[in-house]
Amino acid sequence: MTLETVSNGPAAGADRVRRGTTHCRFCGAALETVVVDLGASPPSERFLAADQLEEAEPFYPLRALVCERCWLVQIGEYFPPDEIFSEYAYFSSYSTSWVEHARVYAARMTEQLCLGAASLVVELGSNDGYLLRHFVERGVPVLGIEPATNVAVAAIAVGVPTLVRFFGQEVAGELVAGGRRADLLIGNNVLAQVPDLHDFVAGIAHLLAPDGLLTMEFPHVLRLLRENQFDTIYHEHFSYFSLGTATRIFATHGLAIVDVEELPTHGGSLRIHVRHAPGGTPSAQMRAVIAEEQAAGLETSAPYLAFGDRVEATKRDLLAFLIKTRRAGRRIVGYGAPGKANTLLNYCGIRTDFVDFLVDRNPYKHGRFTPGTRIPILPPERLAEARPDYVWVMPWNLTREITEQMAGIREWGGRFIVAIPGVRVLDSPADRPTVEASR
């Protein structure tokens, strides 16, 4: 099995990089309504090696706006996608619960769609093969499309053929010309990372077989607003979607969302089911989610304008807690170094004066430092050596998984804390917020 590599030339959208957000990337309307201003931050996955600590880092504005014509929440595009994704620090397989989520999905879709040796499953943004490997185990042909070579190599190692490209109309056209169309096309947490939505969705419409099914998962902007999930805003996430806005985007390219599932993943996500239009009658669940969005006022400015005030209050409360804790002589170590942690740390100005170090299961990050705040990242074993008073769970969406894995900290009196939706000490296992509860 080989790694399929083709020179991309200029990254998709590189010729139209904006130094700010002035017009909607979907409908082109002028953008004026600010959802939240998180100051300036470096790219969230640009972890520093020790020999880079004397170098200056690039910081870019991190400000989300909402389009009052189509209600797409979005941030500016400050650098080409290949600067973010050519080498990527996130490996999906290091989350046990996420791999299980993928396994259950693969088993269900294989049975539901009667997939077999004559089928083709394609995943966009396939990362390290965390999902497609489960189809391979069932004898279903697959193709991953992933722009980051380092994670694509990991996919190859588990038997997932991978094309190293940025997906869009050009790649779709090449695959279709080669006789490949997807019976099942998948995009998990990739739509937010696409600056050129029209090129990407048009490519989907071309690659999807006439009777094929597309499923896409993305964090629900309704949950982002309700649960104060401001740390999920960072430069590699260009857009944030409601079901209503997603429906309009796909319809523009002849695709119809026919069903939706509400998932607990990533603090509350949607999984949309999409077919070529007309696609049939929308499901009752889809109608229910649309009604919930309308009741929440997602197509009015009110919920977006209120969000920024809650974010500022959270920052003040968190800093007050950290100052009080440090003055009492207690130590804090962070568990996990996800992109969301870097948004939070930079926005709040939290460095080693508050957090001694972070630990992470991903060996790629060991010995590196967080962008901007330059907190060292070490292996999880260092927690037992340090015996901190508090372990701060940075990927709060994985709180249950992490607190169960690291339950041993209670042997020395250690306690877990989370900061989203607000700072909270988890005093007992019963007090742990679960992934499901974050909905």
Secondary structure by P-SEA (a helix, b strand, c coil): cbbbbcccccccccccccccccccccccccccccccccccccccccccccccccbbbbbbbbbbbbccccbbbbbbbccccccccccccccccccaaaaaaaaaaaaaaaaaacccccbbbbbccccccccaaaaaaacccbbbbbccaaaaaaaaaabbbbbbccccaaaaaaaaaacccccbbbbcccccccccaaaaaaaaaaaccccbbbbbbbccaaaaaaacccccccccccccccaaaaaaaaaaacccccbbbbbccccbbbbbbbcccccccccaaaaaaaaaaaaacccccccccaaaaaaaaaaaaaaaaaaaaaaabbbbbbccccaaaaaaaaaaccccccccbbbbcccccccccccccbbbbbcccccccccccbbbbccccaaaaaaaaaccccccccccccccccccccccccccccccccc
